[in-house]
Amino acid sequence: MSSDAEWYLNSLKYNKPGSIPHDFATAVEDGCPFDCGLCPEHQQHTCVGLIEITTRCNLACPTCFANAGPGYDLSVAQVEAMLDRFIETEGQPEVLQISGGEPTIHPQLLDILAAAKKRDIRHLVLNTNGLRLAQDPDFVRELSVYRPFIYLQFDGVSAQTYENLRGQDLCGIKKMALDHVAEAGLHAGLVATIVRGVNENEIGEILRYGLEHPSVLGVCYQPVTFAGRCLNHHDPLHRVTLPQVLHDLENQTEGLFMVKDFRPVPCPHPTCSASTYAYVDDKQVMPLTRLLDVDDYLDFVTNRVLVDASAVIKPVLEALWSMAAVMGSEKTTNNLTCVACNLNLNLPSSVESLVEHFFSVHVHGFMDAHNFDLKRLMKCCIHQLLPDGRAVPFCAYNTLGYREQVRQEQEALVGR
């Protein structure tokens, strides 16, 4: 569950009351976690909606929790119906992640992005392994029309790491993909799957690479989820935990980022994830939590009466420590700028320069059968959107048979 009891227990005080969605898709019959849809027992709306537009993939990663490979694509009409249902349950959705499989091999990906833009979904995120982005710069330029944030699988900087986790050396591919993203004027976040005995010694190097690349605005570390193909290759009791990533990051960066710089994210269950932000200027990296006591401004932590600045800073910090915060988006950049201005940091004048002066670091520990916690599940705000109108918490989808159920249903439709 955790390698640091103090971190685990301290994080519980960050639990923030949830907001229910506008509509539920299922009733309470068998009890949590068997009625997902969402059902009325669920305690949080959808901060991040995720659509797997394809189950096909151009890799066969040993760590794939989705067991992606040969499969099927959703039609544009199916995705449009799912988007309309997302709007029905959320009003104006904050974040949509387009995922897979590998979404860049879907033949109508651009049409799907256009459909999401047409519905005024605020932030589009494209999850990708980067193969097509590296091999097809013209495609990246086409993507830039829709301004998705590129959520790039990036597990390390060594050939051995990729051979262990992805089945082949992808170092050059990842770097080329990021170069093409930068050339197209897009921004990216590095998403690292961390596996004990494989790449936990590269946590610091991943961060430094992200800080140095012009397209990268943050890093997200995800301790491996023991589901899908991963169960065939790794021992689920031999795992990296969320606080271990934080401690390794501090040690491997010589304190560039420290455990005390991070705070749990309160909109899911607070033991799920931790985040921090830094202001970057002339190669100097300053975590904002060293300049500002974030806890003083979050009313679900303290009840202090503060100076007038709290009226401005408090809602901004609550928006930043949220799963709906997307680096590079106008809203998140404005919120970070507000904090920096209140701290009297020397900010550039142009919006483009402002975006590149902020950097996020996030750690998210998804659940599997070996560390499953119903309290965490009932507070989940990352939901898999399904063709039948349901929204299933991500960890339940990967662990409790929902994924297999949907795949069987969709394959039967394709077969007809």
DAGI-V582023 format. One record per pair of residues at least 4 apart in sequence whose ideal C-beta (glycine too) atoms are under 6 Angstrom apart, sorted by the first residue. I is the first residue (numbers start at 1). J is the second residue. Records with the same first field share a line. If there is no record, write none. Layout:
# DAGI-V582023
I=J ; J
This chain:
# DAGI-V582023
1=371
2=8 ; 241 ; 243
3=241 ; 243 ; 244
4=243
6=10
7=243
11=264 ; 270 ; 271
14=264 ; 266 ; 270
15=270
16=266 ; 300
18=43 ; 44
19=45
21=45 ; 89
22=89
23=89
24=38 ; 39 ; 40
25=37 ; 389 ; 390
26=35 ; 37 ; 39
28=35 ; 39 ; 40 ; 41
29=35
30=34 ; 35
32=41 ; 374 ; 378
33=377 ; 396 ; 400
35=39
36=392 ; 396
37=390
38=42 ; 391
42=378
43=378 ; 379
44=379 ; 381
46=90 ; 383 ; 391
47=267 ; 323 ; 324 ; 381
48=95 ; 323 ; 382
49=86 ; 93 ; 96 ; 383 ; 385
50=97 ; 99 ; 384
51=82 ; 385
52=99 ; 100
53=74 ; 98 ; 103 ; 106 ; 112
54=73 ; 100 ; 101 ; 106
55=68 ; 71 ; 72 ; 101
56=71 ; 101
57=68 ; 69 ; 101 ; 102
58=102 ; 105 ; 131
59=129 ; 166
60=69 ; 167
61=166
62=229 ; 233
63=165 ; 193 ; 224 ; 230
64=68 ; 228 ; 229
65=225 ; 227 ; 228 ; 230 ; 398
66=228
67=228 ; 229
68=101
72=410 ; 414
73=106
74=78 ; 79
76=108 ; 111
78=387
79=112
80=115
82=385
83=119
85=389
86=90 ; 93 ; 385
93=121
94=122 ; 324
95=123 ; 324 ; 326
96=116 ; 121 ; 124
97=125 ; 127
98=103 ; 126
99=103 ; 127
102=129
103=109
104=128 ; 132
113=146
116=121 ; 124
117=146
123=326 ; 329
124=148
125=149 ; 151
126=148 ; 150
127=151
129=153
130=134 ; 152 ; 174 ; 177
132=136 ; 139
133=140 ; 177 ; 180
134=173 ; 176 ; 177
137=180
140=180 ; 184
141=184
144=184 ; 185 ; 186
149=187 ; 326 ; 328
150=181 ; 186 ; 188
151=189 ; 191
152=188 ; 190
153=191
154=174 ; 190 ; 192
155=161 ; 165 ; 192 ; 193 ; 199
156=161 ; 199 ; 202
157=205 ; 209
159=169 ; 171
161=199
162=166 ; 169 ; 170
163=169
164=198
166=170
170=174
178=213 ; 215
181=186 ; 188 ; 215
182=214 ; 215
187=215 ; 217 ; 328
188=215 ; 216
189=218 ; 220
190=210 ; 216 ; 219
191=220
192=206 ; 221
193=222 ; 224
194=200 ; 221 ; 223 ; 240
195=224
196=200 ; 238 ; 239 ; 240
200=240 ; 248
202=206
203=248 ; 249 ; 252
204=252 ; 253
207=219
210=216 ; 219
217=327 ; 328
218=327 ; 359 ; 360
219=361
220=362
221=245 ; 363
222=364
223=240 ; 365
224=230
225=366 ; 368
226=230 ; 231 ; 236 ; 368 ; 370
227=368 ; 398 ; 399
230=234
236=370
240=244
242=363 ; 365
245=363
246=259 ; 262
247=259
248=252
249=253 ; 257
250=258 ; 259
253=257
256=285
257=261 ; 361
261=276 ; 287 ; 289
262=274 ; 276
263=294 ; 321
264=270 ; 274
265=273 ; 275 ; 321
266=270 ; 300
267=322 ; 323 ; 381
268=272 ; 379 ; 380 ; 381
269=376 ; 379
272=376
273=364
274=363
275=362
276=287 ; 289 ; 361
277=288 ; 360
278=285 ; 286 ; 287 ; 359
279=286 ; 340 ; 345
280=285 ; 357 ; 359
288=292 ; 339
289=294
291=343
294=317
295=301
297=310 ; 313 ; 314 ; 317
306=310
309=313 ; 342
310=314
313=317 ; 342
316=335 ; 338
319=335
320=325 ; 335
323=381
325=332
326=332
327=360
328=355
333=354 ; 355
336=358
337=354
340=345 ; 347
348=353
366=395
367=371 ; 372 ; 395
368=399
369=399
377=393 ; 396
380=393
382=394
383=391 ; 393
384=392 ; 394 ; 397
385=391
386=390 ; 406
392=396 ; 397 ; 402
395=399
396=400
397=402 ; 403
401=405
